[in-house]
Amino acid sequence: MNLASQCQRNNMKSFSVARTPTLDQDLRIRRFHREDTHRVHNLFLEETRCMLWPMFVQAVRSPPAVVLHVMLMFAGVIFARSCILALFGGIFAFSGVFVYVYHWFYNYLTSSLRGDLSNITQNYLSKAKCNFLVAEFDISIVGFIAIDQLSESVASVKRISVDVCFGGQRKYIATKLLQEAFKFCQECGYNELVMEIPGTNKPKVHRLHRSETKNKQDLFIARQG
């Protein structure tokens, strides 16, 4: 009888060791630690780089860019009477848009890494109504969210990033991060949470009502890339 019990215990131990980690059970949201800095910077760079091409496509499709393309091609046909020059005009316009987008991304990356992300403890954790949370999975940081104070009653999700390697599961990780951010903002007495999206001038504002946000499951920032 004792031998059978011992075998059963050994089987249970081997099963627990062989268990594959899952996001549902093993994802943990916690406060930022100083040793997380390098991984946070890498996550920020990876996701921002993935946004470069979608932002370029969006910029090319914008009305000002389309007008510029048409004008340059029209000028090449009318004044030089050459389709080749018209084609070069279109290529020049595309190149100009790409340089503009790349310049914006370079300034965004450098200002972020030299700004608030250079010293997360000082810029976020040392302030009573600010916070910086990370998502930890399988002993690795897979996402983070930064909550900043805009006023006594308004908070801001200044940054949020999730590991691009998780594909469709990124939404789940971002949702968990946002849920913890909402809880923190409620505890601090904020009335509104502003969610800023890089590259846009249309921040999303969410009113913090405890009855609505306590069990909210579908919060997610639609990010490009």
PyMOL commands that place a pseudoatom at each C-alpha (Angstrom):
pseudoatom trace, name=CA, resn=MET, resi=1, chain=A, elem=C, hetatm=0, pos=[0.000, 0.000, 0.000]
pseudoatom trace, name=CA, resn=ASN, resi=2, chain=A, elem=C, hetatm=0, pos=[2.840, 2.373, 0.882]
pseudoatom trace, name=CA, resn=LEU, resi=3, chain=A, elem=C, hetatm=0, pos=[4.631, 1.471, -2.348]
pseudoatom trace, name=CA, resn=ALA, resi=4, chain=A, elem=C, hetatm=0, pos=[1.533, 2.318, -4.421]
pseudoatom trace, name=CA, resn=SER, resi=5, chain=A, elem=C, hetatm=0, pos=[1.179, 5.680, -2.655]
pseudoatom trace, name=CA, resn=GLN, resi=6, chain=A, elem=C, hetatm=0, pos=[4.825, 6.480, -3.296]
pseudoatom trace, name=CA, resn=CYS, resi=7, chain=A, elem=C, hetatm=0, pos=[4.455, 5.676, -6.997]
pseudoatom trace, name=CA, resn=GLN, resi=8, chain=A, elem=C, hetatm=0, pos=[1.391, 7.888, -7.219]
pseudoatom trace, name=CA, resn=ARG, resi=9, chain=A, elem=C, hetatm=0, pos=[3.282, 10.771, -5.616]
pseudoatom trace, name=CA, resn=ASN, resi=10, chain=A, elem=C, hetatm=0, pos=[6.176, 10.330, -8.024]
pseudoatom trace, name=CA, resn=ASN, resi=11, chain=A, elem=C, hetatm=0, pos=[3.774, 10.386, -10.982]
pseudoatom trace, name=CA, resn=MET, resi=12, chain=A, elem=C, hetatm=0, pos=[2.165, 13.562, -9.697]
pseudoatom trace, name=CA, resn=LYS, resi=13, chain=A, elem=C, hetatm=0, pos=[5.569, 15.212, -9.308]
pseudoatom trace, name=CA, resn=SER, resi=14, chain=A, elem=C, hetatm=0, pos=[6.636, 14.251, -12.810]
pseudoatom trace, name=CA, resn=PHE, resi=15, chain=A, elem=C, hetatm=0, pos=[3.341, 15.563, -14.178]
pseudoatom trace, name=CA, resn=SER, resi=16, chain=A, elem=C, hetatm=0, pos=[3.776, 18.898, -12.444]
pseudoatom trace, name=CA, resn=VAL, resi=17, chain=A, elem=C, hetatm=0, pos=[7.349, 19.231, -13.732]
pseudoatom trace, name=CA, resn=ALA, resi=18, chain=A, elem=C, hetatm=0, pos=[6.328, 18.423, -17.306]
pseudoatom trace, name=CA, resn=ARG, resi=19, chain=A, elem=C, hetatm=0, pos=[3.387, 20.852, -17.346]
pseudoatom trace, name=CA, resn=THR, resi=20, chain=A, elem=C, hetatm=0, pos=[3.612, 23.419, -20.130]
pseudoatom trace, name=CA, resn=PRO, resi=21, chain=A, elem=C, hetatm=0, pos=[3.158, 27.005, -18.910]
pseudoatom trace, name=CA, resn=THR, resi=22, chain=A, elem=C, hetatm=0, pos=[-0.012, 28.729, -20.142]
pseudoatom trace, name=CA, resn=LEU, resi=23, chain=A, elem=C, hetatm=0, pos=[-0.987, 32.382, -20.154]
pseudoatom trace, name=CA, resn=ASP, resi=24, chain=A, elem=C, hetatm=0, pos=[-4.233, 31.678, -18.296]
pseudoatom trace, name=CA, resn=GLN, resi=25, chain=A, elem=C, hetatm=0, pos=[-2.439, 30.184, -15.299]
pseudoatom trace, name=CA, resn=ASP, resi=26, chain=A, elem=C, hetatm=0, pos=[1.126, 31.500, -15.403]
pseudoatom trace, name=CA, resn=LEU, resi=27, chain=A, elem=C, hetatm=0, pos=[0.858, 35.126, -16.553]
pseudoatom trace, name=CA, resn=ARG, resi=28, chain=A, elem=C, hetatm=0, pos=[1.651, 37.451, -13.651]
pseudoatom trace, name=CA, resn=ILE, resi=29, chain=A, elem=C, hetatm=0, pos=[1.308, 41.232, -13.498]
pseudoatom trace, name=CA, resn=ARG, resi=30, chain=A, elem=C, hetatm=0, pos=[3.662, 42.934, -11.063]
pseudoatom trace, name=CA, resn=ARG, resi=31, chain=A, elem=C, hetatm=0, pos=[5.464, 46.212, -10.448]
pseudoatom trace, name=CA, resn=PHE, resi=32, chain=A, elem=C, hetatm=0, pos=[8.615, 47.047, -12.338]
pseudoatom trace, name=CA, resn=HIS, resi=33, chain=A, elem=C, hetatm=0, pos=[11.984, 46.060, -10.841]
pseudoatom trace, name=CA, resn=ARG, resi=34, chain=A, elem=C, hetatm=0, pos=[15.240, 47.769, -11.733]
pseudoatom trace, name=CA, resn=GLU, resi=35, chain=A, elem=C, hetatm=0, pos=[16.628, 44.578, -13.288]
pseudoatom trace, name=CA, resn=ASP, resi=36, chain=A, elem=C, hetatm=0, pos=[13.737, 44.611, -15.796]
pseudoatom trace, name=CA, resn=THR, resi=37, chain=A, elem=C, hetatm=0, pos=[15.104, 47.728, -17.534]
pseudoatom trace, name=CA, resn=HIS, resi=38, chain=A, elem=C, hetatm=0, pos=[16.990, 45.975, -20.335]
pseudoatom trace, name=CA, resn=ARG, resi=39, chain=A, elem=C, hetatm=0, pos=[14.051, 43.719, -21.251]
pseudoatom trace, name=CA, resn=VAL, resi=40, chain=A, elem=C, hetatm=0, pos=[11.600, 46.646, -21.174]
pseudoatom trace, name=CA, resn=HIS, resi=41, chain=A, elem=C, hetatm=0, pos=[13.804, 48.611, -23.567]
pseudoatom trace, name=CA, resn=ASN, resi=42, chain=A, elem=C, hetatm=0, pos=[14.015, 45.627, -25.932]
pseudoatom trace, name=CA, resn=LEU, resi=43, chain=A, elem=C, hetatm=0, pos=[10.224, 45.174, -25.931]
pseudoatom trace, name=CA, resn=PHE, resi=44, chain=A, elem=C, hetatm=0, pos=[9.743, 48.856, -26.670]
pseudoatom trace, name=CA, resn=LEU, resi=45, chain=A, elem=C, hetatm=0, pos=[12.213, 48.765, -29.587]
pseudoatom trace, name=CA, resn=GLU, resi=46, chain=A, elem=C, hetatm=0, pos=[10.774, 45.569, -31.077]
pseudoatom trace, name=CA, resn=GLU, resi=47, chain=A, elem=C, hetatm=0, pos=[7.174, 46.756, -31.101]
pseudoatom trace, name=CA, resn=THR, resi=48, chain=A, elem=C, hetatm=0, pos=[8.051, 50.244, -32.330]
pseudoatom trace, name=CA, resn=ARG, resi=49, chain=A, elem=C, hetatm=0, pos=[10.014, 48.815, -35.243]
pseudoatom trace, name=CA, resn=CYS, resi=50, chain=A, elem=C, hetatm=0, pos=[7.014, 46.699, -36.208]
pseudoatom trace, name=CA, resn=MET, resi=51, chain=A, elem=C, hetatm=0, pos=[4.952, 49.889, -36.416]
pseudoatom trace, name=CA, resn=LEU, resi=52, chain=A, elem=C, hetatm=0, pos=[7.259, 51.519, -38.989]
pseudoatom trace, name=CA, resn=TRP, resi=53, chain=A, elem=C, hetatm=0, pos=[5.883, 49.834, -42.114]
pseudoatom trace, name=CA, resn=PRO, resi=54, chain=A, elem=C, hetatm=0, pos=[2.157, 50.153, -41.214]
pseudoatom trace, name=CA, resn=MET, resi=55, chain=A, elem=C, hetatm=0, pos=[2.698, 53.834, -40.381]
pseudoatom trace, name=CA, resn=PHE, resi=56, chain=A, elem=C, hetatm=0, pos=[4.432, 54.336, -43.739]
pseudoatom trace, name=CA, resn=VAL, resi=57, chain=A, elem=C, hetatm=0, pos=[1.531, 52.697, -45.598]
pseudoatom trace, name=CA, resn=GLN, resi=58, chain=A, elem=C, hetatm=0, pos=[-0.953, 54.843, -43.697]
pseudoatom trace, name=CA, resn=ALA, resi=59, chain=A, elem=C, hetatm=0, pos=[1.036, 57.987, -44.490]
pseudoatom trace, name=CA, resn=VAL, resi=60, chain=A, elem=C, hetatm=0, pos=[1.234, 57.106, -48.212]
pseudoatom trace, name=CA, resn=ARG, resi=61, chain=A, elem=C, hetatm=0, pos=[-2.553, 56.653, -48.324]
pseudoatom trace, name=CA, resn=SER, resi=62, chain=A, elem=C, hetatm=0, pos=[-3.226, 59.959, -46.588]
pseudoatom trace, name=CA, resn=PRO, resi=63, chain=A, elem=C, hetatm=0, pos=[-4.804, 62.741, -48.728]
pseudoatom trace, name=CA, resn=PRO, resi=64, chain=A, elem=C, hetatm=0, pos=[-1.757, 65.084, -48.615]
pseudoatom trace, name=CA, resn=ALA, resi=65, chain=A, elem=C, hetatm=0, pos=[0.555, 62.302, -49.806]
pseudoatom trace, name=CA, resn=VAL, resi=66, chain=A, elem=C, hetatm=0, pos=[-1.831, 61.274, -52.601]
pseudoatom trace, name=CA, resn=VAL, resi=67, chain=A, elem=C, hetatm=0, pos=[-2.082, 64.891, -53.781]
pseudoatom trace, name=CA, resn=LEU, resi=68, chain=A, elem=C, hetatm=0, pos=[1.714, 65.181, -53.774]
pseudoatom trace, name=CA, resn=HIS, resi=69, chain=A, elem=C, hetatm=0, pos=[2.061, 61.986, -55.840]
pseudoatom trace, name=CA, resn=VAL, resi=70, chain=A, elem=C, hetatm=0, pos=[-0.460, 63.185, -58.407]
pseudoatom trace, name=CA, resn=MET, resi=71, chain=A, elem=C, hetatm=0, pos=[1.084, 66.659, -58.682]
pseudoatom trace, name=CA, resn=LEU, resi=72, chain=A, elem=C, hetatm=0, pos=[4.600, 65.337, -59.245]
pseudoatom trace, name=CA, resn=MET, resi=73, chain=A, elem=C, hetatm=0, pos=[3.459, 62.801, -61.824]
pseudoatom trace, name=CA, resn=PHE, resi=74, chain=A, elem=C, hetatm=0, pos=[1.282, 65.400, -63.538]
pseudoatom trace, name=CA, resn=ALA, resi=75, chain=A, elem=C, hetatm=0, pos=[4.199, 67.852, -63.631]
pseudoatom trace, name=CA, resn=GLY, resi=76, chain=A, elem=C, hetatm=0, pos=[6.429, 65.188, -65.185]
pseudoatom trace, name=CA, resn=VAL, resi=77, chain=A, elem=C, hetatm=0, pos=[3.923, 64.503, -67.946]
pseudoatom trace, name=CA, resn=ILE, resi=78, chain=A, elem=C, hetatm=0, pos=[2.959, 68.121, -68.704]
pseudoatom trace, name=CA, resn=PHE, resi=79, chain=A, elem=C, hetatm=0, pos=[6.301, 69.936, -68.491]
pseudoatom trace, name=CA, resn=ALA, resi=80, chain=A, elem=C, hetatm=0, pos=[8.725, 67.211, -69.526]
pseudoatom trace, name=CA, resn=ARG, resi=81, chain=A, elem=C, hetatm=0, pos=[6.245, 65.145, -71.505]
pseudoatom trace, name=CA, resn=SER, resi=82, chain=A, elem=C, hetatm=0, pos=[7.890, 62.028, -70.205]
pseudoatom trace, name=CA, resn=CYS, resi=83, chain=A, elem=C, hetatm=0, pos=[6.312, 59.086, -68.441]
pseudoatom trace, name=CA, resn=ILE, resi=84, chain=A, elem=C, hetatm=0, pos=[9.721, 58.173, -67.035]
pseudoatom trace, name=CA, resn=LEU, resi=85, chain=A, elem=C, hetatm=0, pos=[10.008, 61.537, -65.300]
pseudoatom trace, name=CA, resn=ALA, resi=86, chain=A, elem=C, hetatm=0, pos=[6.466, 61.100, -64.033]
pseudoatom trace, name=CA, resn=LEU, resi=87, chain=A, elem=C, hetatm=0, pos=[7.466, 57.718, -62.595]
pseudoatom trace, name=CA, resn=PHE, resi=88, chain=A, elem=C, hetatm=0, pos=[10.523, 59.236, -60.948]
pseudoatom trace, name=CA, resn=GLY, resi=89, chain=A, elem=C, hetatm=0, pos=[8.275, 61.921, -59.494]
pseudoatom trace, name=CA, resn=GLY, resi=90, chain=A, elem=C, hetatm=0, pos=[6.130, 59.245, -57.866]
pseudoatom trace, name=CA, resn=ILE, resi=91, chain=A, elem=C, hetatm=0, pos=[9.223, 57.471, -56.528]
pseudoatom trace, name=CA, resn=PHE, resi=92, chain=A, elem=C, hetatm=0, pos=[10.528, 60.767, -55.158]
pseudoatom trace, name=CA, resn=ALA, resi=93, chain=A, elem=C, hetatm=0, pos=[7.230, 61.364, -53.368]
pseudoatom trace, name=CA, resn=PHE, resi=94, chain=A, elem=C, hetatm=0, pos=[7.271, 57.868, -51.850]
pseudoatom trace, name=CA, resn=SER, resi=95, chain=A, elem=C, hetatm=0, pos=[10.858, 58.403, -50.703]
pseudoatom trace, name=CA, resn=GLY, resi=96, chain=A, elem=C, hetatm=0, pos=[9.957, 61.723, -49.116]
pseudoatom trace, name=CA, resn=VAL, resi=97, chain=A, elem=C, hetatm=0, pos=[7.099, 60.167, -47.153]
pseudoatom trace, name=CA, resn=PHE, resi=98, chain=A, elem=C, hetatm=0, pos=[9.332, 57.296, -45.980]
pseudoatom trace, name=CA, resn=VAL, resi=99, chain=A, elem=C, hetatm=0, pos=[12.057, 59.709, -44.828]
pseudoatom trace, name=CA, resn=TYR, resi=100, chain=A, elem=C, hetatm=0, pos=[9.457, 61.745, -42.934]
pseudoatom trace, name=CA, resn=VAL, resi=101, chain=A, elem=C, hetatm=0, pos=[8.029, 58.657, -41.181]
pseudoatom trace, name=CA, resn=TYR, resi=102, chain=A, elem=C, hetatm=0, pos=[11.484, 57.270, -40.413]
pseudoatom trace, name=CA, resn=HIS, resi=103, chain=A, elem=C, hetatm=0, pos=[12.569, 60.626, -38.980]
pseudoatom trace, name=CA, resn=TRP, resi=104, chain=A, elem=C, hetatm=0, pos=[9.469, 60.692, -36.749]
pseudoatom trace, name=CA, resn=PHE, resi=105, chain=A, elem=C, hetatm=0, pos=[10.182, 57.167, -35.494]
pseudoatom trace, name=CA, resn=TYR, resi=106, chain=A, elem=C, hetatm=0, pos=[13.845, 57.957, -34.819]
pseudoatom trace, name=CA, resn=ASN, resi=107, chain=A, elem=C, hetatm=0, pos=[12.917, 61.018, -32.772]
pseudoatom trace, name=CA, resn=TYR, resi=108, chain=A, elem=C, hetatm=0, pos=[10.228, 59.021, -30.945]
pseudoatom trace, name=CA, resn=LEU, resi=109, chain=A, elem=C, hetatm=0, pos=[12.667, 56.216, -30.049]
pseudoatom trace, name=CA, resn=THR, resi=110, chain=A, elem=C, hetatm=0, pos=[15.490, 58.471, -28.912]
pseudoatom trace, name=CA, resn=SER, resi=111, chain=A, elem=C, hetatm=0, pos=[13.251, 60.802, -26.912]
pseudoatom trace, name=CA, resn=SER, resi=112, chain=A, elem=C, hetatm=0, pos=[11.602, 57.827, -25.195]
pseudoatom trace, name=CA, resn=LEU, resi=113, chain=A, elem=C, hetatm=0, pos=[14.809, 55.976, -24.307]
pseudoatom trace, name=CA, resn=ARG, resi=114, chain=A, elem=C, hetatm=0, pos=[16.467, 59.179, -23.107]
pseudoatom trace, name=CA, resn=GLY, resi=115, chain=A, elem=C, hetatm=0, pos=[13.308, 60.390, -21.417]
pseudoatom trace, name=CA, resn=ASP, resi=116, chain=A, elem=C, hetatm=0, pos=[10.941, 58.530, -19.110]
pseudoatom trace, name=CA, resn=LEU, resi=117, chain=A, elem=C, hetatm=0, pos=[12.294, 55.048, -19.996]
pseudoatom trace, name=CA, resn=SER, resi=118, chain=A, elem=C, hetatm=0, pos=[15.834, 56.008, -19.026]
pseudoatom trace, name=CA, resn=ASN, resi=119, chain=A, elem=C, hetatm=0, pos=[14.945, 55.953, -15.323]
pseudoatom trace, name=CA, resn=ILE, resi=120, chain=A, elem=C, hetatm=0, pos=[11.615, 54.208, -14.793]
pseudoatom trace, name=CA, resn=THR, resi=121, chain=A, elem=C, hetatm=0, pos=[11.952, 54.111, -11.014]
pseudoatom trace, name=CA, resn=GLN, resi=122, chain=A, elem=C, hetatm=0, pos=[12.390, 57.866, -10.754]
pseudoatom trace, name=CA, resn=ASN, resi=123, chain=A, elem=C, hetatm=0, pos=[9.863, 58.835, -13.418]
pseudoatom trace, name=CA, resn=TYR, resi=124, chain=A, elem=C, hetatm=0, pos=[7.068, 56.472, -12.347]
pseudoatom trace, name=CA, resn=LEU, resi=125, chain=A, elem=C, hetatm=0, pos=[7.557, 54.424, -9.176]
pseudoatom trace, name=CA, resn=SER, resi=126, chain=A, elem=C, hetatm=0, pos=[8.783, 57.323, -7.049]
pseudoatom trace, name=CA, resn=LYS, resi=127, chain=A, elem=C, hetatm=0, pos=[5.483, 59.155, -7.665]
pseudoatom trace, name=CA, resn=ALA, resi=128, chain=A, elem=C, hetatm=0, pos=[2.508, 58.184, -5.528]
pseudoatom trace, name=CA, resn=LYS, resi=129, chain=A, elem=C, hetatm=0, pos=[-0.111, 58.294, -8.307]
pseudoatom trace, name=CA, resn=CYS, resi=130, chain=A, elem=C, hetatm=0, pos=[2.035, 56.853, -11.111]
pseudoatom trace, name=CA, resn=ASN, resi=131, chain=A, elem=C, hetatm=0, pos=[2.948, 53.243, -11.774]
pseudoatom trace, name=CA, resn=PHE, resi=132, chain=A, elem=C, hetatm=0, pos=[4.854, 50.974, -14.143]
pseudoatom trace, name=CA, resn=LEU, resi=133, chain=A, elem=C, hetatm=0, pos=[3.632, 47.375, -14.398]
pseudoatom trace, name=CA, resn=VAL, resi=134, chain=A, elem=C, hetatm=0, pos=[5.170, 44.442, -16.247]
pseudoatom trace, name=CA, resn=ALA, resi=135, chain=A, elem=C, hetatm=0, pos=[3.650, 41.172, -17.445]
pseudoatom trace, name=CA, resn=GLU, resi=136, chain=A, elem=C, hetatm=0, pos=[5.814, 38.184, -16.529]
pseudoatom trace, name=CA, resn=PHE, resi=137, chain=A, elem=C, hetatm=0, pos=[5.424, 34.782, -18.163]
pseudoatom trace, name=CA, resn=ASP, resi=138, chain=A, elem=C, hetatm=0, pos=[7.726, 31.790, -17.826]
pseudoatom trace, name=CA, resn=ILE, resi=139, chain=A, elem=C, hetatm=0, pos=[10.411, 33.890, -16.057]
pseudoatom trace, name=CA, resn=SER, resi=140, chain=A, elem=C, hetatm=0, pos=[10.418, 36.480, -18.844]
pseudoatom trace, name=CA, resn=ILE, resi=141, chain=A, elem=C, hetatm=0, pos=[8.966, 39.966, -19.257]
pseudoatom trace, name=CA, resn=VAL, resi=142, chain=A, elem=C, hetatm=0, pos=[6.453, 39.841, -22.121]
pseudoatom trace, name=CA, resn=GLY, resi=143, chain=A, elem=C, hetatm=0, pos=[4.766, 43.227, -21.745]
pseudoatom trace, name=CA, resn=PHE, resi=144, chain=A, elem=C, hetatm=0, pos=[4.564, 46.445, -19.778]
pseudoatom trace, name=CA, resn=ILE, resi=145, chain=A, elem=C, hetatm=0, pos=[2.301, 49.415, -19.149]
pseudoatom trace, name=CA, resn=ALA, resi=146, chain=A, elem=C, hetatm=0, pos=[3.127, 52.887, -17.811]
pseudoatom trace, name=CA, resn=ILE, resi=147, chain=A, elem=C, hetatm=0, pos=[0.529, 54.960, -15.939]
pseudoatom trace, name=CA, resn=ASP, resi=148, chain=A, elem=C, hetatm=0, pos=[1.256, 58.659, -15.660]
pseudoatom trace, name=CA, resn=GLN, resi=149, chain=A, elem=C, hetatm=0, pos=[-0.626, 61.468, -13.901]
pseudoatom trace, name=CA, resn=LEU, resi=150, chain=A, elem=C, hetatm=0, pos=[-2.096, 64.254, -16.028]
pseudoatom trace, name=CA, resn=SER, resi=151, chain=A, elem=C, hetatm=0, pos=[-4.056, 65.933, -13.211]
pseudoatom trace, name=CA, resn=GLU, resi=152, chain=A, elem=C, hetatm=0, pos=[-5.557, 65.091, -9.842]
pseudoatom trace, name=CA, resn=SER, resi=153, chain=A, elem=C, hetatm=0, pos=[-8.491, 63.330, -11.499]
pseudoatom trace, name=CA, resn=VAL, resi=154, chain=A, elem=C, hetatm=0, pos=[-7.049, 62.194, -14.849]
pseudoatom trace, name=CA, resn=ALA, resi=155, chain=A, elem=C, hetatm=0, pos=[-4.437, 59.483, -15.473]
pseudoatom trace, name=CA, resn=SER, resi=156, chain=A, elem=C, hetatm=0, pos=[-2.767, 58.481, -18.716]
pseudoatom trace, name=CA, resn=VAL, resi=157, chain=A, elem=C, hetatm=0, pos=[-1.556, 55.191, -20.177]
pseudoatom trace, name=CA, resn=LYS, resi=158, chain=A, elem=C, hetatm=0, pos=[1.615, 56.714, -21.507]
pseudoatom trace, name=CA, resn=ARG, resi=159, chain=A, elem=C, hetatm=0, pos=[3.108, 53.480, -22.791]
pseudoatom trace, name=CA, resn=ILE, resi=160, chain=A, elem=C, hetatm=0, pos=[1.981, 49.915, -23.386]
pseudoatom trace, name=CA, resn=SER, resi=161, chain=A, elem=C, hetatm=0, pos=[3.910, 47.216, -25.219]
pseudoatom trace, name=CA, resn=VAL, resi=162, chain=A, elem=C, hetatm=0, pos=[3.545, 43.467, -25.640]
pseudoatom trace, name=CA, resn=ASP, resi=163, chain=A, elem=C, hetatm=0, pos=[6.034, 40.975, -27.055]
pseudoatom trace, name=CA, resn=VAL, resi=164, chain=A, elem=C, hetatm=0, pos=[5.399, 40.659, -30.809]
pseudoatom trace, name=CA, resn=CYS, resi=165, chain=A, elem=C, hetatm=0, pos=[6.295, 36.940, -30.676]
pseudoatom trace, name=CA, resn=PHE, resi=166, chain=A, elem=C, hetatm=0, pos=[2.952, 36.149, -29.009]
pseudoatom trace, name=CA, resn=GLY, resi=167, chain=A, elem=C, hetatm=0, pos=[0.937, 37.024, -32.119]
pseudoatom trace, name=CA, resn=GLY, resi=168, chain=A, elem=C, hetatm=0, pos=[-2.800, 36.740, -31.466]
pseudoatom trace, name=CA, resn=GLN, resi=169, chain=A, elem=C, hetatm=0, pos=[-2.208, 36.245, -27.735]
pseudoatom trace, name=CA, resn=ARG, resi=170, chain=A, elem=C, hetatm=0, pos=[-0.903, 39.788, -27.419]
pseudoatom trace, name=CA, resn=LYS, resi=171, chain=A, elem=C, hetatm=0, pos=[-4.483, 40.983, -26.964]
pseudoatom trace, name=CA, resn=TYR, resi=172, chain=A, elem=C, hetatm=0, pos=[-4.905, 38.802, -23.886]
pseudoatom trace, name=CA, resn=ILE, resi=173, chain=A, elem=C, hetatm=0, pos=[-1.675, 40.100, -22.318]
pseudoatom trace, name=CA, resn=ALA, resi=174, chain=A, elem=C, hetatm=0, pos=[-2.590, 43.722, -23.083]
pseudoatom trace, name=CA, resn=THR, resi=175, chain=A, elem=C, hetatm=0, pos=[-6.035, 43.172, -21.573]
pseudoatom trace, name=CA, resn=LYS, resi=176, chain=A, elem=C, hetatm=0, pos=[-4.515, 41.895, -18.323]
pseudoatom trace, name=CA, resn=LEU, resi=177, chain=A, elem=C, hetatm=0, pos=[-2.170, 44.866, -18.178]
pseudoatom trace, name=CA, resn=LEU, resi=178, chain=A, elem=C, hetatm=0, pos=[-5.040, 47.296, -18.731]
pseudoatom trace, name=CA, resn=GLN, resi=179, chain=A, elem=C, hetatm=0, pos=[-7.173, 45.630, -16.082]
pseudoatom trace, name=CA, resn=GLU, resi=180, chain=A, elem=C, hetatm=0, pos=[-4.422, 46.113, -13.515]
pseudoatom trace, name=CA, resn=ALA, resi=181, chain=A, elem=C, hetatm=0, pos=[-3.965, 49.695, -14.681]
pseudoatom trace, name=CA, resn=PHE, resi=182, chain=A, elem=C, hetatm=0, pos=[-7.680, 50.342, -14.158]
pseudoatom trace, name=CA, resn=LYS, resi=183, chain=A, elem=C, hetatm=0, pos=[-7.510, 48.884, -10.663]
pseudoatom trace, name=CA, resn=PHE, resi=184, chain=A, elem=C, hetatm=0, pos=[-4.548, 51.078, -9.781]
pseudoatom trace, name=CA, resn=CYS, resi=185, chain=A, elem=C, hetatm=0, pos=[-6.268, 54.205, -11.123]
pseudoatom trace, name=CA, resn=GLN, resi=186, chain=A, elem=C, hetatm=0, pos=[-9.409, 53.447, -9.128]
pseudoatom trace, name=CA, resn=GLU, resi=187, chain=A, elem=C, hetatm=0, pos=[-7.358, 53.019, -5.968]
pseudoatom trace, name=CA, resn=CYS, resi=188, chain=A, elem=C, hetatm=0, pos=[-5.677, 56.376, -6.607]
pseudoatom trace, name=CA, resn=GLY, resi=189, chain=A, elem=C, hetatm=0, pos=[-9.048, 58.106, -7.022]
pseudoatom trace, name=CA, resn=TYR, resi=190, chain=A, elem=C, hetatm=0, pos=[-8.796, 58.977, -10.722]
pseudoatom trace, name=CA, resn=ASN, resi=191, chain=A, elem=C, hetatm=0, pos=[-12.005, 59.710, -12.626]
pseudoatom trace, name=CA, resn=GLU, resi=192, chain=A, elem=C, hetatm=0, pos=[-10.674, 59.276, -16.168]
pseudoatom trace, name=CA, resn=LEU, resi=193, chain=A, elem=C, hetatm=0, pos=[-7.966, 57.281, -17.906]
pseudoatom trace, name=CA, resn=VAL, resi=194, chain=A, elem=C, hetatm=0, pos=[-6.564, 58.651, -21.173]
pseudoatom trace, name=CA, resn=MET, resi=195, chain=A, elem=C, hetatm=0, pos=[-4.975, 56.122, -23.520]
pseudoatom trace, name=CA, resn=GLU, resi=196, chain=A, elem=C, hetatm=0, pos=[-2.432, 57.690, -25.856]
pseudoatom trace, name=CA, resn=ILE, resi=197, chain=A, elem=C, hetatm=0, pos=[-1.587, 55.926, -29.120]
pseudoatom trace, name=CA, resn=PRO, resi=198, chain=A, elem=C, hetatm=0, pos=[1.771, 56.820, -30.754]
pseudoatom trace, name=CA, resn=GLY, resi=199, chain=A, elem=C, hetatm=0, pos=[1.477, 58.432, -34.162]
pseudoatom trace, name=CA, resn=THR, resi=200, chain=A, elem=C, hetatm=0, pos=[-2.107, 59.625, -33.663]
pseudoatom trace, name=CA, resn=ASN, resi=201, chain=A, elem=C, hetatm=0, pos=[-3.742, 62.707, -32.200]
pseudoatom trace, name=CA, resn=LYS, resi=202, chain=A, elem=C, hetatm=0, pos=[-6.864, 60.889, -31.043]
pseudoatom trace, name=CA, resn=PRO, resi=203, chain=A, elem=C, hetatm=0, pos=[-6.384, 59.646, -27.474]
pseudoatom trace, name=CA, resn=LYS, resi=204, chain=A, elem=C, hetatm=0, pos=[-9.103, 57.405, -26.040]
pseudoatom trace, name=CA, resn=VAL, resi=205, chain=A, elem=C, hetatm=0, pos=[-10.704, 58.530, -22.795]
pseudoatom trace, name=CA, resn=HIS, resi=206, chain=A, elem=C, hetatm=0, pos=[-12.289, 55.991, -20.429]
pseudoatom trace, name=CA, resn=ARG, resi=207, chain=A, elem=C, hetatm=0, pos=[-14.315, 57.099, -17.439]
pseudoatom trace, name=CA, resn=LEU, resi=208, chain=A, elem=C, hetatm=0, pos=[-13.518, 55.100, -14.341]
pseudoatom trace, name=CA, resn=HIS, resi=209, chain=A, elem=C, hetatm=0, pos=[-16.783, 53.828, -12.879]
pseudoatom trace, name=CA, resn=ARG, resi=210, chain=A, elem=C, hetatm=0, pos=[-16.223, 51.008, -10.448]
pseudoatom trace, name=CA, resn=SER, resi=211, chain=A, elem=C, hetatm=0, pos=[-19.337, 49.132, -11.508]
pseudoatom trace, name=CA, resn=GLU, resi=212, chain=A, elem=C, hetatm=0, pos=[-18.181, 49.130, -15.144]
pseudoatom trace, name=CA, resn=THR, resi=213, chain=A, elem=C, hetatm=0, pos=[-14.444, 48.568, -14.911]
pseudoatom trace, name=CA, resn=LYS, resi=214, chain=A, elem=C, hetatm=0, pos=[-14.149, 46.127, -12.077]
pseudoatom trace, name=CA, resn=ASN, resi=215, chain=A, elem=C, hetatm=0, pos=[-14.669, 43.047, -14.254]
pseudoatom trace, name=CA, resn=LYS, resi=216, chain=A, elem=C, hetatm=0, pos=[-13.922, 44.515, -17.674]
pseudoatom trace, name=CA, resn=GLN, resi=217, chain=A, elem=C, hetatm=0, pos=[-12.508, 41.870, -20.026]
pseudoatom trace, name=CA, resn=ASP, resi=218, chain=A, elem=C, hetatm=0, pos=[-12.430, 43.502, -23.473]
pseudoatom trace, name=CA, resn=LEU, resi=219, chain=A, elem=C, hetatm=0, pos=[-10.040, 46.427, -23.018]
pseudoatom trace, name=CA, resn=PHE, resi=220, chain=A, elem=C, hetatm=0, pos=[-7.316, 46.563, -25.620]
pseudoatom trace, name=CA, resn=ILE, resi=221, chain=A, elem=C, hetatm=0, pos=[-5.494, 49.309, -27.488]
pseudoatom trace, name=CA, resn=ALA, resi=222, chain=A, elem=C, hetatm=0, pos=[-5.638, 48.709, -31.243]
pseudoatom trace, name=CA, resn=ARG, resi=223, chain=A, elem=C, hetatm=0, pos=[-1.964, 49.075, -32.104]
pseudoatom trace, name=CA, resn=GLN, resi=224, chain=A, elem=C, hetatm=0, pos=[-0.493, 48.757, -35.505]
pseudoatom trace, name=CA, resn=GLY, resi=225, chain=A, elem=C, hetatm=0, pos=[2.136, 46.176, -36.365]
for i in range(1, 225): cmd.bond("trace and resi %d" % i, "trace and resi %d" % (i + 1))
show_as sticks, trace
zoom trace
